[in-house]
Protein backbone atom coordinates (compact mmCIF):
# COMPACT_ATOMS: atom_id res chain seq x y z
CA UNK A 1 0.00 0.00 0.00
CA UNK A 2 2.87 2.34 0.77
CA UNK A 3 4.26 1.89 -2.73
CA UNK A 4 0.83 2.62 -4.21
CA UNK A 5 0.51 5.81 -2.16
CA UNK A 6 4.00 6.94 -3.16
CA UNK A 7 3.25 6.33 -6.84
CA UNK A 8 0.03 8.37 -6.69
CA UNK A 9 2.00 11.48 -5.70
CA UNK A 10 3.72 11.57 -9.11
CA UNK A 11 1.28 12.57 -11.89
CA UNK A 12 2.81 10.34 -14.60
CA UNK A 13 2.64 7.30 -12.28
CA UNK A 14 -0.78 8.01 -10.73
CA UNK A 15 -2.54 5.27 -12.74
CA UNK A 16 -0.01 2.65 -11.68
CA UNK A 17 -0.31 3.76 -8.06
CA UNK A 18 -4.09 3.48 -8.15
CA UNK A 19 -3.79 0.00 -9.69
CA UNK A 20 -1.50 -1.09 -6.87
CA UNK A 21 -3.91 0.30 -4.25
CA UNK A 22 -6.88 -1.42 -5.88
CA UNK A 23 -5.01 -4.72 -6.02
CA UNK A 24 -4.07 -4.41 -2.35
CA UNK A 25 -7.73 -3.82 -1.46
CA UNK A 26 -8.89 -6.85 -3.40
CA UNK A 27 -6.20 -9.06 -1.89
CA UNK A 28 -7.08 -7.79 1.59
CA UNK A 29 -10.75 -8.59 1.07
CA UNK A 30 -9.94 -12.10 -0.17
CA UNK A 31 -7.64 -12.76 2.78
CA UNK A 32 -10.33 -11.51 5.15
CA UNK A 33 -12.89 -13.89 3.68
CA UNK A 34 -10.45 -16.79 3.77
CA UNK A 35 -9.46 -16.13 7.39
CA UNK A 36 -13.04 -15.66 8.61
CA UNK A 37 -13.63 -19.37 9.27
CA UNK A 38 -10.27 -19.89 10.95
CA UNK A 39 -10.69 -16.84 13.16
CA UNK A 40 -14.25 -17.84 14.04
CA UNK A 41 -13.07 -21.28 15.13
CA UNK A 42 -10.23 -19.78 17.17
CA UNK A 43 -12.57 -17.39 18.98
CA UNK A 44 -15.04 -20.21 19.63
CA UNK A 45 -12.21 -22.31 21.06
CA UNK A 46 -11.14 -19.47 23.33
CA UNK A 47 -14.70 -19.10 24.54
CA UNK A 48 -15.01 -22.84 25.30
CA UNK A 49 -11.62 -22.91 27.04
CA UNK A 50 -12.25 -19.90 29.29
CA UNK A 51 -16.01 -20.20 29.92
CA UNK A 52 -15.48 -23.27 32.12
CA UNK A 53 -18.32 -25.10 30.39
CA UNK A 54 -16.27 -28.28 30.04
CA UNK A 55 -13.73 -29.73 32.43
CA UNK A 56 -11.33 -32.62 32.03
CA UNK A 57 -13.06 -35.72 33.36
CA UNK A 58 -16.63 -34.56 32.65
CA UNK A 59 -18.94 -37.20 31.20
CA UNK A 60 -21.01 -35.96 28.23
CA UNK A 61 -23.23 -37.41 25.51
CA UNK A 62 -22.12 -36.93 21.88
CA UNK A 63 -24.40 -38.22 19.11
CA UNK A 64 -26.09 -40.58 21.53
CA UNK A 65 -22.79 -42.02 22.83
CA UNK A 66 -21.31 -41.43 26.28
CA UNK A 67 -17.87 -39.90 26.38
CA UNK A 68 -15.36 -38.44 28.82
CA UNK A 69 -13.56 -35.13 28.21
CA UNK A 70 -9.81 -35.75 28.08
CA UNK A 71 -8.43 -32.38 26.90
CA UNK A 72 -9.79 -28.87 26.31
CA UNK A 73 -7.64 -26.88 23.88
CA UNK A 74 -8.14 -23.63 21.98
CA UNK A 75 -8.88 -25.38 18.71
CA UNK A 76 -10.55 -28.61 19.80
CA UNK A 77 -11.91 -30.72 22.64
CA UNK A 78 -10.74 -34.33 22.93
CA UNK A 79 -13.48 -36.74 24.01
CA UNK A 80 -12.92 -40.46 24.59
CA UNK A 81 -16.08 -42.38 23.62
PDB file of N, CA, C and O in Angstrom, chain B, residues numbered from 101:
ATOM      1  N   UNK B 101       0.823  -1.188   0.000  1.00  0.00           N
ATOM      2  CA  UNK B 101       0.000   0.000   0.000  1.00  0.00           C
ATOM      3  C   UNK B 101       0.861   1.242   0.000  1.00  0.00           C
ATOM      4  O   UNK B 101       0.523   2.242  -0.634  1.00  0.00           O
ATOM      5  N   UNK B 102       1.984   1.180   0.717  1.00  0.00           N
ATOM      6  CA  UNK B 102       2.866   2.343   0.770  1.00  0.00           C
ATOM      7  C   UNK B 102       3.409   2.672  -0.615  1.00  0.00           C
ATOM      8  O   UNK B 102       3.514   3.842  -0.984  1.00  0.00           O
ATOM      9  N   UNK B 103       3.750   1.650  -1.372  1.00  0.00           N
ATOM     10  CA  UNK B 103       4.255   1.888  -2.728  1.00  0.00           C
ATOM     11  C   UNK B 103       3.173   2.525  -3.589  1.00  0.00           C
ATOM     12  O   UNK B 103       3.448   3.440  -4.364  1.00  0.00           O
ATOM     13  N   UNK B 104       1.940   2.040  -3.452  1.00  0.00           N
ATOM     14  CA  UNK B 104       0.831   2.619  -4.210  1.00  0.00           C
ATOM     15  C   UNK B 104       0.609   4.081  -3.864  1.00  0.00           C
ATOM     16  O   UNK B 104       0.380   4.903  -4.751  1.00  0.00           O
ATOM     17  N   UNK B 105       0.675   4.414  -2.575  1.00  0.00           N
ATOM     18  CA  UNK B 105       0.509   5.808  -2.159  1.00  0.00           C
ATOM     19  C   UNK B 105       1.645   6.688  -2.668  1.00  0.00           C
ATOM     20  O   UNK B 105       1.418   7.829  -3.071  1.00  0.00           O
ATOM     21  N   UNK B 106       2.856   6.164  -2.649  1.00  0.00           N
ATOM     22  CA  UNK B 106       3.997   6.935  -3.158  1.00  0.00           C
ATOM     23  C   UNK B 106       3.831   7.189  -4.650  1.00  0.00           C
ATOM     24  O   UNK B 106       4.087   8.295  -5.127  1.00  0.00           O
ATOM     25  N   UNK B 107       3.405   6.169  -5.388  1.00  0.00           N
ATOM     26  CA  UNK B 107       3.252   6.327  -6.840  1.00  0.00           C
ATOM     27  C   UNK B 107       2.144   7.314  -7.202  1.00  0.00           C
ATOM     28  O   UNK B 107       2.225   7.965  -8.244  1.00  0.00           O
ATOM     29  N   UNK B 108       1.117   7.439  -6.372  1.00  0.00           N
ATOM     30  CA  UNK B 108       0.035   8.371  -6.694  1.00  0.00           C
ATOM     31  C   UNK B 108       0.450   9.830  -6.534  1.00  0.00           C
ATOM     32  O   UNK B 108      -0.242  10.720  -7.029  1.00  0.00           O
ATOM     33  N   UNK B 109       1.554  10.090  -5.860  1.00  0.00           N
ATOM     34  CA  UNK B 109       2.001  11.482  -5.699  1.00  0.00           C
ATOM     35  C   UNK B 109       2.653  12.022  -6.963  1.00  0.00           C
ATOM     36  O   UNK B 109       2.743  13.237  -7.135  1.00  0.00           O
ATOM     37  N   UNK B 110       3.109  11.146  -7.848  1.00  0.00           N
ATOM     38  CA  UNK B 110       3.721  11.570  -9.109  1.00  0.00           C
ATOM     39  C   UNK B 110       2.687  11.469 -10.225  1.00  0.00           C
ATOM     40  O   UNK B 110       2.208  10.373 -10.515  1.00  0.00           O
ATOM     41  N   UNK B 111       2.330  12.588 -10.859  1.00  0.00           N
ATOM     42  CA  UNK B 111       1.282  12.571 -11.892  1.00  0.00           C
ATOM     43  C   UNK B 111       1.484  11.540 -13.003  1.00  0.00           C
ATOM     44  O   UNK B 111       0.507  10.902 -13.397  1.00  0.00           O
ATOM     45  N   UNK B 112       2.691  11.340 -13.530  1.00  0.00           N
ATOM     46  CA  UNK B 112       2.815  10.336 -14.596  1.00  0.00           C
ATOM     47  C   UNK B 112       2.582   8.895 -14.104  1.00  0.00           C
ATOM     48  O   UNK B 112       2.236   8.019 -14.897  1.00  0.00           O
ATOM     49  N   UNK B 113       2.769   8.656 -12.821  1.00  0.00           N
ATOM     50  CA  UNK B 113       2.641   7.301 -12.277  1.00  0.00           C
ATOM     51  C   UNK B 113       1.355   7.101 -11.481  1.00  0.00           C
ATOM     52  O   UNK B 113       1.190   6.069 -10.831  1.00  0.00           O
ATOM     53  N   UNK B 114       0.448   8.066 -11.521  1.00  0.00           N
ATOM     54  CA  UNK B 114      -0.776   8.014 -10.730  1.00  0.00           C
ATOM     55  C   UNK B 114      -1.618   6.771 -11.060  1.00  0.00           C
ATOM     56  O   UNK B 114      -2.157   6.134 -10.154  1.00  0.00           O
ATOM     57  N   UNK B 115      -1.731   6.426 -12.337  1.00  0.00           N
ATOM     58  CA  UNK B 115      -2.538   5.271 -12.744  1.00  0.00           C
ATOM     59  C   UNK B 115      -1.957   3.970 -12.179  1.00  0.00           C
ATOM     60  O   UNK B 115      -2.698   3.103 -11.716  1.00  0.00           O
ATOM     61  N   UNK B 116      -0.647   3.845 -12.221  1.00  0.00           N
ATOM     62  CA  UNK B 116      -0.006   2.646 -11.683  1.00  0.00           C
ATOM     63  C   UNK B 116      -0.218   2.583 -10.171  1.00  0.00           C
ATOM     64  O   UNK B 116      -0.483   1.512  -9.626  1.00  0.00           O
ATOM     65  N   UNK B 117      -0.102   3.716  -9.499  1.00  0.00           N
ATOM     66  CA  UNK B 117      -0.310   3.758  -8.056  1.00  0.00           C
ATOM     67  C   UNK B 117      -1.727   3.359  -7.669  1.00  0.00           C
ATOM     68  O   UNK B 117      -1.930   2.626  -6.701  1.00  0.00           O
ATOM     69  N   UNK B 118      -2.702   3.842  -8.427  1.00  0.00           N
ATOM     70  CA  UNK B 118      -4.094   3.477  -8.154  1.00  0.00           C
ATOM     71  C   UNK B 118      -4.339   1.987  -8.409  1.00  0.00           C
ATOM     72  O   UNK B 118      -5.124   1.354  -7.704  1.00  0.00           O
ATOM     73  N   UNK B 119      -3.668   1.436  -9.414  1.00  0.00           N
ATOM     74  CA  UNK B 119      -3.787  -0.001  -9.689  1.00  0.00           C
ATOM     75  C   UNK B 119      -3.242  -0.822  -8.525  1.00  0.00           C
ATOM     76  O   UNK B 119      -3.831  -1.824  -8.119  1.00  0.00           O
ATOM     77  N   UNK B 120      -2.105  -0.376  -8.000  1.00  0.00           N
ATOM     78  CA  UNK B 120      -1.503  -1.090  -6.869  1.00  0.00           C
ATOM     79  C   UNK B 120      -2.419  -1.020  -5.654  1.00  0.00           C
ATOM     80  O   UNK B 120      -2.598  -2.020  -4.957  1.00  0.00           O
ATOM     81  N   UNK B 121      -3.003   0.150  -5.390  1.00  0.00           N
ATOM     82  CA  UNK B 121      -3.911   0.298  -4.247  1.00  0.00           C
ATOM     83  C   UNK B 121      -5.162  -0.551  -4.414  1.00  0.00           C
ATOM     84  O   UNK B 121      -5.637  -1.156  -3.453  1.00  0.00           O
ATOM     85  N   UNK B 122      -5.694  -0.597  -5.619  1.00  0.00           N
ATOM     86  CA  UNK B 122      -6.879  -1.417  -5.880  1.00  0.00           C
ATOM     87  C   UNK B 122      -6.566  -2.894  -5.686  1.00  0.00           C
ATOM     88  O   UNK B 122      -7.354  -3.632  -5.094  1.00  0.00           O
ATOM     89  N   UNK B 123      -5.412  -3.319  -6.187  1.00  0.00           N
ATOM     90  CA  UNK B 123      -5.008  -4.719  -6.019  1.00  0.00           C
ATOM     91  C   UNK B 123      -4.838  -5.071  -4.544  1.00  0.00           C
ATOM     92  O   UNK B 123      -5.231  -6.153  -4.109  1.00  0.00           O
ATOM     93  N   UNK B 124      -4.255  -4.159  -3.783  1.00  0.00           N
ATOM     94  CA  UNK B 124      -4.073  -4.405  -2.353  1.00  0.00           C
ATOM     95  C   UNK B 124      -5.426  -4.528  -1.652  1.00  0.00           C
ATOM     96  O   UNK B 124      -5.579  -5.352  -0.750  1.00  0.00           O
ATOM     97  N   UNK B 125      -6.391  -3.731  -2.048  1.00  0.00           N
ATOM     98  CA  UNK B 125      -7.726  -3.816  -1.456  1.00  0.00           C
ATOM     99  C   UNK B 125      -8.406  -5.132  -1.770  1.00  0.00           C
ATOM    100  O   UNK B 125      -9.036  -5.733  -0.900  1.00  0.00           O
ATOM    101  N   UNK B 126      -8.283  -5.581  -3.003  1.00  0.00           N
ATOM    102  CA  UNK B 126      -8.895  -6.852  -3.403  1.00  0.00           C
ATOM    103  C   UNK B 126      -8.232  -8.014  -2.670  1.00  0.00           C
ATOM    104  O   UNK B 126      -8.918  -8.914  -2.184  1.00  0.00           O
ATOM    105  N   UNK B 127      -6.916  -7.999  -2.589  1.00  0.00           N
ATOM    106  CA  UNK B 127      -6.198  -9.064  -1.890  1.00  0.00           C
ATOM    107  C   UNK B 127      -6.572  -9.066  -0.406  1.00  0.00           C
ATOM    108  O   UNK B 127      -6.758 -10.128   0.187  1.00  0.00           O
ATOM    109  N   UNK B 128      -6.682  -7.882   0.190  1.00  0.00           N
ATOM    110  CA  UNK B 128      -7.076  -7.791   1.593  1.00  0.00           C
ATOM    111  C   UNK B 128      -8.467  -8.353   1.835  1.00  0.00           C
ATOM    112  O   UNK B 128      -8.699  -9.044   2.827  1.00  0.00           O
ATOM    113  N   UNK B 129      -9.392  -8.058   0.931  1.00  0.00           N
ATOM    114  CA  UNK B 129     -10.751  -8.585   1.070  1.00  0.00           C
ATOM    115  C   UNK B 129     -10.765 -10.109   0.943  1.00  0.00           C
ATOM    116  O   UNK B 129     -11.464 -10.788   1.695  1.00  0.00           O
ATOM    117  N   UNK B 130     -10.000 -10.645  -0.002  1.00  0.00           N
ATOM    118  CA  UNK B 130      -9.943 -12.101  -0.172  1.00  0.00           C
ATOM    119  C   UNK B 130      -9.313 -12.784   1.041  1.00  0.00           C
ATOM    120  O   UNK B 130      -9.783 -13.833   1.482  1.00  0.00           O
ATOM    121  N   UNK B 131      -8.252 -12.189   1.578  1.00  0.00           N
ATOM    122  CA  UNK B 131      -7.635 -12.761   2.781  1.00  0.00           C
ATOM    123  C   UNK B 131      -8.592 -12.706   3.966  1.00  0.00           C
ATOM    124  O   UNK B 131      -8.635 -13.633   4.774  1.00  0.00           O
ATOM    125  N   UNK B 132      -9.355 -11.628   4.070  1.00  0.00           N
ATOM    126  CA  UNK B 132     -10.334 -11.512   5.150  1.00  0.00           C
ATOM    127  C   UNK B 132     -11.404 -12.580   5.061  1.00  0.00           C
ATOM    128  O   UNK B 132     -11.788 -13.164   6.074  1.00  0.00           O
ATOM    129  N   UNK B 133     -11.888 -12.840   3.855  1.00  0.00           N
ATOM    130  CA  UNK B 133     -12.891 -13.892   3.678  1.00  0.00           C
ATOM    131  C   UNK B 133     -12.313 -15.272   3.960  1.00  0.00           C
ATOM    132  O   UNK B 133     -12.988 -16.123   4.540  1.00  0.00           O
ATOM    133  N   UNK B 134     -11.069 -15.496   3.553  1.00  0.00           N
ATOM    134  CA  UNK B 134     -10.446 -16.789   3.775  1.00  0.00           C
ATOM    135  C   UNK B 134     -10.163 -17.022   5.258  1.00  0.00           C
ATOM    136  O   UNK B 134     -10.267 -18.152   5.734  1.00  0.00           O
ATOM    137  N   UNK B 135      -9.814 -15.986   5.982  1.00  0.00           N
ATOM    138  CA  UNK B 135      -9.462 -16.128   7.395  1.00  0.00           C
ATOM    139  C   UNK B 135     -10.679 -16.109   8.310  1.00  0.00           C
ATOM    140  O   UNK B 135     -10.558 -16.395   9.501  1.00  0.00           O
ATOM    141  N   UNK B 136     -11.842 -15.777   7.777  1.00  0.00           N
ATOM    142  CA  UNK B 136     -13.044 -15.663   8.606  1.00  0.00           C
ATOM    143  C   UNK B 136     -13.368 -16.962   9.334  1.00  0.00           C
ATOM    144  O   UNK B 136     -13.665 -16.935  10.528  1.00  0.00           O
ATOM    145  N   UNK B 137     -13.316 -18.083   8.649  1.00  0.00           N
ATOM    146  CA  UNK B 137     -13.630 -19.366   9.271  1.00  0.00           C
ATOM    147  C   UNK B 137     -12.595 -19.732  10.330  1.00  0.00           C
ATOM    148  O   UNK B 137     -12.944 -20.170  11.426  1.00  0.00           O
ATOM    149  N   UNK B 138     -11.332 -19.550   9.997  1.00  0.00           N
ATOM    150  CA  UNK B 138     -10.272 -19.890  10.948  1.00  0.00           C
ATOM    151  C   UNK B 138     -10.357 -19.019  12.196  1.00  0.00           C
ATOM    152  O   UNK B 138     -10.219 -19.516  13.314  1.00  0.00           O
ATOM    153  N   UNK B 139     -10.581 -17.739  12.010  1.00  0.00           N
ATOM    154  CA  UNK B 139     -10.690 -16.843  13.163  1.00  0.00           C
ATOM    155  C   UNK B 139     -11.935 -17.149  13.985  1.00  0.00           C
ATOM    156  O   UNK B 139     -11.897 -17.086  15.213  1.00  0.00           O
ATOM    157  N   UNK B 140     -13.029 -17.475  13.323  1.00  0.00           N
ATOM    158  CA  UNK B 140     -14.253 -17.839  14.037  1.00  0.00           C
ATOM    159  C   UNK B 140     -14.047 -19.073  14.899  1.00  0.00           C
ATOM    160  O   UNK B 140     -14.507 -19.120  16.040  1.00  0.00           O
ATOM    161  N   UNK B 141     -13.359 -20.070  14.359  1.00  0.00           N
ATOM    162  CA  UNK B 141     -13.074 -21.281  15.130  1.00  0.00           C
ATOM    163  C   UNK B 141     -12.143 -20.989  16.304  1.00  0.00           C
ATOM    164  O   UNK B 141     -12.313 -21.542  17.391  1.00  0.00           O
ATOM    165  N   UNK B 142     -11.163 -20.122  16.083  1.00  0.00           N
ATOM    166  CA  UNK B 142     -10.234 -19.782  17.168  1.00  0.00           C
ATOM    167  C   UNK B 142     -10.968 -19.060  18.294  1.00  0.00           C
ATOM    168  O   UNK B 142     -10.757 -19.370  19.466  1.00  0.00           O
ATOM    169  N   UNK B 143     -11.828 -18.103  17.952  1.00  0.00           N
ATOM    170  CA  UNK B 143     -12.575 -17.385  18.985  1.00  0.00           C
ATOM    171  C   UNK B 143     -13.548 -18.312  19.710  1.00  0.00           C
ATOM    172  O   UNK B 143     -13.750 -18.178  20.917  1.00  0.00           O
ATOM    173  N   UNK B 144     -14.147 -19.241  18.986  1.00  0.00           N
ATOM    174  CA  UNK B 144     -15.039 -20.209  19.631  1.00  0.00           C
ATOM    175  C   UNK B 144     -14.251 -21.099  20.588  1.00  0.00           C
ATOM    176  O   UNK B 144     -14.729 -21.419  21.676  1.00  0.00           O
ATOM    177  N   UNK B 145     -13.051 -21.497  20.188  1.00  0.00           N
ATOM    178  CA  UNK B 145     -12.212 -22.308  21.064  1.00  0.00           C
ATOM    179  C   UNK B 145     -11.803 -21.560  22.315  1.00  0.00           C
ATOM    180  O   UNK B 145     -11.772 -22.135  23.403  1.00  0.00           O
ATOM    181  N   UNK B 146     -11.487 -20.281  22.169  1.00  0.00           N
ATOM    182  CA  UNK B 146     -11.138 -19.467  23.332  1.00  0.00           C
ATOM    183  C   UNK B 146     -12.328 -19.370  24.275  1.00  0.00           C
ATOM    184  O   UNK B 146     -12.172 -19.454  25.494  1.00  0.00           O
ATOM    185  N   UNK B 147     -13.501 -19.197  23.717  1.00  0.00           N
ATOM    186  CA  UNK B 147     -14.700 -19.104  24.542  1.00  0.00           C
ATOM    187  C   UNK B 147     -14.950 -20.407  25.297  1.00  0.00           C
ATOM    188  O   UNK B 147     -15.285 -20.377  26.482  1.00  0.00           O
ATOM    189  N   UNK B 148     -14.795 -21.541  24.633  1.00  0.00           N
ATOM    190  CA  UNK B 148     -15.005 -22.836  25.298  1.00  0.00           C
ATOM    191  C   UNK B 148     -13.957 -23.049  26.384  1.00  0.00           C
ATOM    192  O   UNK B 148     -14.267 -23.539  27.470  1.00  0.00           O
ATOM    193  N   UNK B 149     -12.702 -22.674  26.079  1.00  0.00           N
ATOM    194  CA  UNK B 149     -11.622 -22.908  27.036  1.00  0.00           C
ATOM    195  C   UNK B 149     -11.758 -22.052  28.286  1.00  0.00           C
ATOM    196  O   UNK B 149     -11.447 -22.516  29.383  1.00  0.00           O
ATOM    197  N   UNK B 150     -12.216 -20.809  28.145  1.00  0.00           N
ATOM    198  CA  UNK B 150     -12.254 -19.904  29.289  1.00  0.00           C
ATOM    199  C   UNK B 150     -13.624 -19.770  29.945  1.00  0.00           C
ATOM    200  O   UNK B 150     -13.729 -19.163  31.011  1.00  0.00           O
ATOM    201  N   UNK B 151     -14.670 -20.317  29.342  1.00  0.00           N
ATOM    202  CA  UNK B 151     -16.008 -20.196  29.923  1.00  0.00           C
ATOM    203  C   UNK B 151     -16.250 -21.258  30.998  1.00  0.00           C
ATOM    204  O   UNK B 151     -17.266 -21.212  31.691  1.00  0.00           O
ATOM    205  N   UNK B 152     -15.355 -22.187  31.138  1.00  0.00           N
ATOM    206  CA  UNK B 152     -15.476 -23.269  32.120  1.00  0.00           C
ATOM    207  C   UNK B 152     -16.748 -24.086  31.921  1.00  0.00           C
ATOM    208  O   UNK B 152     -17.354 -24.538  32.892  1.00  0.00           O
ATOM    209  N   UNK B 153     -17.152 -24.275  30.676  1.00  0.00           N
ATOM    210  CA  UNK B 153     -18.318 -25.102  30.390  1.00  0.00           C
ATOM    211  C   UNK B 153     -17.977 -26.577  30.414  1.00  0.00           C
ATOM    212  O   UNK B 153     -18.812 -27.411  30.762  1.00  0.00           O
ATOM    213  N   UNK B 154     -16.738 -26.898  30.041  1.00  0.00           N
ATOM    214  CA  UNK B 154     -16.269 -28.280  30.042  1.00  0.00           C
ATOM    215  C   UNK B 154     -15.026 -28.376  30.906  1.00  0.00           C
ATOM    216  O   UNK B 154     -14.188 -27.475  30.913  1.00  0.00           O
ATOM    217  N   UNK B 155     -14.918 -29.471  31.629  1.00  0.00           N
ATOM    218  CA  UNK B 155     -13.730 -29.726  32.435  1.00  0.00           C
ATOM    219  C   UNK B 155     -13.205 -31.111  32.099  1.00  0.00           C
ATOM    220  O   UNK B 155     -13.969 -31.990  31.704  1.00  0.00           O
ATOM    221  N   UNK B 156     -11.922 -31.304  32.254  1.00  0.00           N
ATOM    222  CA  UNK B 156     -11.334 -32.617  32.033  1.00  0.00           C
ATOM    223  C   UNK B 156     -11.957 -33.587  33.032  1.00  0.00           C
ATOM    224  O   UNK B 156     -12.008 -33.321  34.233  1.00  0.00           O
ATOM    225  N   UNK B 157     -12.431 -34.718  32.509  1.00  0.00           N
ATOM    226  CA  UNK B 157     -13.064 -35.724  33.358  1.00  0.00           C
ATOM    227  C   UNK B 157     -14.580 -35.688  33.320  1.00  0.00           C
ATOM    228  O   UNK B 157     -15.226 -36.622  33.794  1.00  0.00           O
ATOM    229  N   UNK B 158     -15.170 -34.624  32.761  1.00  0.00           N
ATOM    230  CA  UNK B 158     -16.631 -34.557  32.653  1.00  0.00           C
ATOM    231  C   UNK B 158     -17.136 -35.659  31.732  1.00  0.00           C
ATOM    232  O   UNK B 158     -16.476 -36.006  30.752  1.00  0.00           O
ATOM    233  N   UNK B 159     -18.299 -36.205  32.042  1.00  0.00           N
ATOM    234  CA  UNK B 159     -18.944 -37.203  31.199  1.00  0.00           C
ATOM    235  C   UNK B 159     -20.042 -36.493  30.430  1.00  0.00           C
ATOM    236  O   UNK B 159     -20.899 -35.839  31.025  1.00  0.00           O
ATOM    237  N   UNK B 160     -20.021 -36.620  29.085  1.00  0.00           N
ATOM    238  CA  UNK B 160     -21.015 -35.957  28.231  1.00  0.00           C
ATOM    239  C   UNK B 160     -21.539 -36.961  27.211  1.00  0.00           C
ATOM    240  O   UNK B 160     -20.972 -38.038  27.025  1.00  0.00           O
ATOM    241  N   UNK B 161     -22.635 -36.583  26.556  1.00  0.00           N
ATOM    242  CA  UNK B 161     -23.226 -37.410  25.514  1.00  0.00           C
ATOM    243  C   UNK B 161     -23.002 -36.718  24.173  1.00  0.00           C
ATOM    244  O   UNK B 161     -23.376 -35.559  23.995  1.00  0.00           O
ATOM    245  N   UNK B 162     -22.384 -37.444  23.223  1.00  0.00           N
ATOM    246  CA  UNK B 162     -22.116 -36.928  21.881  1.00  0.00           C
ATOM    247  C   UNK B 162     -22.754 -37.878  20.885  1.00  0.00           C
ATOM    248  O   UNK B 162     -22.385 -39.051  20.830  1.00  0.00           O
ATOM    249  N   UNK B 163     -23.698 -37.397  20.101  1.00  0.00           N
ATOM    250  CA  UNK B 163     -24.397 -38.217  19.105  1.00  0.00           C
ATOM    251  C   UNK B 163     -24.943 -39.508  19.693  1.00  0.00           C
ATOM    252  O   UNK B 163     -24.870 -40.563  19.063  1.00  0.00           O
ATOM    253  N   UNK B 164     -25.487 -39.425  20.894  1.00  0.00           N
ATOM    254  CA  UNK B 164     -26.085 -40.584  21.528  1.00  0.00           C
ATOM    255  C   UNK B 164     -25.100 -41.519  22.201  1.00  0.00           C
ATOM    256  O   UNK B 164     -25.508 -42.554  22.728  1.00  0.00           O
ATOM    257  N   UNK B 165     -23.807 -41.188  22.203  1.00  0.00           N
ATOM    258  CA  UNK B 165     -22.787 -42.024  22.829  1.00  0.00           C
ATOM    259  C   UNK B 165     -22.197 -41.281  24.022  1.00  0.00           C
ATOM    260  O   UNK B 165     -21.996 -40.067  23.973  1.00  0.00           O
ATOM    261  N   UNK B 166     -21.922 -42.023  25.096  1.00  0.00           N
ATOM    262  CA  UNK B 166     -21.314 -41.429  26.280  1.00  0.00           C
ATOM    263  C   UNK B 166     -19.829 -41.247  26.039  1.00  0.00           C
ATOM    264  O   UNK B 166     -19.180 -42.101  25.435  1.00  0.00           O
ATOM    265  N   UNK B 167     -19.295 -40.140  26.510  1.00  0.00           N
ATOM    266  CA  UNK B 167     -17.869 -39.901  26.377  1.00  0.00           C
ATOM    267  C   UNK B 167     -17.336 -39.112  27.554  1.00  0.00           C
ATOM    268  O   UNK B 167     -18.093 -38.473  28.284  1.00  0.00           O
ATOM    269  N   UNK B 168     -16.030 -39.162  27.733  1.00  0.00           N
ATOM    270  CA  UNK B 168     -15.364 -38.442  28.822  1.00  0.00           C
ATOM    271  C   UNK B 168     -14.398 -37.432  28.212  1.00  0.00           C
ATOM    272  O   UNK B 168     -13.633 -37.771  27.309  1.00  0.00           O
ATOM    273  N   UNK B 169     -14.430 -36.187  28.705  1.00  0.00           N
ATOM    274  CA  UNK B 169     -13.558 -35.130  28.215  1.00  0.00           C
ATOM    275  C   UNK B 169     -12.141 -35.409  28.692  1.00  0.00           C
ATOM    276  O   UNK B 169     -11.895 -35.542  29.890  1.00  0.00           O
ATOM    277  N   UNK B 170     -11.199 -35.500  27.732  1.00  0.00           N
ATOM    278  CA  UNK B 170      -9.806 -35.754  28.084  1.00  0.00           C
ATOM    279  C   UNK B 170      -8.961 -34.490  28.029  1.00  0.00           C
ATOM    280  O   UNK B 170      -8.087 -34.298  28.874  1.00  0.00           O
ATOM    281  N   UNK B 171      -9.209 -33.616  27.038  1.00  0.00           N
ATOM    282  CA  UNK B 171      -8.435 -32.384  26.898  1.00  0.00           C
ATOM    283  C   UNK B 171      -9.344 -31.277  26.389  1.00  0.00           C
ATOM    284  O   UNK B 171     -10.255 -31.530  25.601  1.00  0.00           O
ATOM    285  N   UNK B 172      -9.099 -30.047  26.839  1.00  0.00           N
ATOM    286  CA  UNK B 172      -9.788 -28.866  26.314  1.00  0.00           C
ATOM    287  C   UNK B 172      -8.713 -27.922  25.821  1.00  0.00           C
ATOM    288  O   UNK B 172      -7.957 -27.359  26.613  1.00  0.00           O
ATOM    289  N   UNK B 173      -8.645 -27.747  24.494  1.00  0.00           N
ATOM    290  CA  UNK B 173      -7.645 -26.880  23.875  1.00  0.00           C
ATOM    291  C   UNK B 173      -8.341 -25.688  23.221  1.00  0.00           C
ATOM    292  O   UNK B 173      -9.567 -25.588  23.235  1.00  0.00           O
ATOM    293  N   UNK B 174      -7.548 -24.793  22.653  1.00  0.00           N
ATOM    294  CA  UNK B 174      -8.138 -23.628  21.976  1.00  0.00           C
ATOM    295  C   UNK B 174      -8.798 -23.987  20.666  1.00  0.00           C
ATOM    296  O   UNK B 174      -9.734 -23.312  20.239  1.00  0.00           O
ATOM    297  N   UNK B 175      -8.325 -25.041  20.017  1.00  0.00           N
ATOM    298  CA  UNK B 175      -8.882 -25.381  18.705  1.00  0.00           C
ATOM    299  C   UNK B 175      -9.768 -26.617  18.709  1.00  0.00           C
ATOM    300  O   UNK B 175     -10.506 -26.845  17.750  1.00  0.00           O
ATOM    301  N   UNK B 176      -9.710 -27.420  19.770  1.00  0.00           N
ATOM    302  CA  UNK B 176     -10.554 -28.611  19.801  1.00  0.00           C
ATOM    303  C   UNK B 176     -10.714 -29.120  21.226  1.00  0.00           C
ATOM    304  O   UNK B 176     -10.004 -28.711  22.144  1.00  0.00           O
ATOM    305  N   UNK B 177     -11.671 -30.028  21.376  1.00  0.00           N
ATOM    306  CA  UNK B 177     -11.912 -30.725  22.643  1.00  0.00           C
ATOM    307  C   UNK B 177     -11.772 -32.208  22.352  1.00  0.00           C
ATOM    308  O   UNK B 177     -12.396 -32.721  21.424  1.00  0.00           O
ATOM    309  N   UNK B 178     -10.963 -32.896  23.133  1.00  0.00           N
ATOM    310  CA  UNK B 178     -10.740 -34.330  22.926  1.00  0.00           C
ATOM    311  C   UNK B 178     -11.685 -35.091  23.861  1.00  0.00           C
ATOM    312  O   UNK B 178     -11.670 -34.897  25.076  1.00  0.00           O
ATOM    313  N   UNK B 179     -12.508 -35.961  23.263  1.00  0.00           N
ATOM    314  CA  UNK B 179     -13.481 -36.740  24.014  1.00  0.00           C
ATOM    315  C   UNK B 179     -13.239 -38.214  23.714  1.00  0.00           C
ATOM    316  O   UNK B 179     -13.190 -38.616  22.552  1.00  0.00           O
ATOM    317  N   UNK B 180     -13.088 -39.013  24.757  1.00  0.00           N
ATOM    318  CA  UNK B 180     -12.918 -40.464  24.587  1.00  0.00           C
ATOM    319  C   UNK B 180     -14.290 -41.096  24.704  1.00  0.00           C
ATOM    320  O   UNK B 180     -14.923 -41.018  25.756  1.00  0.00           O
ATOM    321  N   UNK B 181     -14.760 -41.729  23.622  1.00  0.00           N
ATOM    322  CA  UNK B 181     -16.081 -42.383  23.618  1.00  0.00           C
ATOM    323  C   UNK B 181     -15.979 -43.790  24.160  1.00  0.00           C
ATOM    324  O   UNK B 181     -16.983 -44.497  24.234  1.00  0.00           O
TER     325      UNK B 181
END
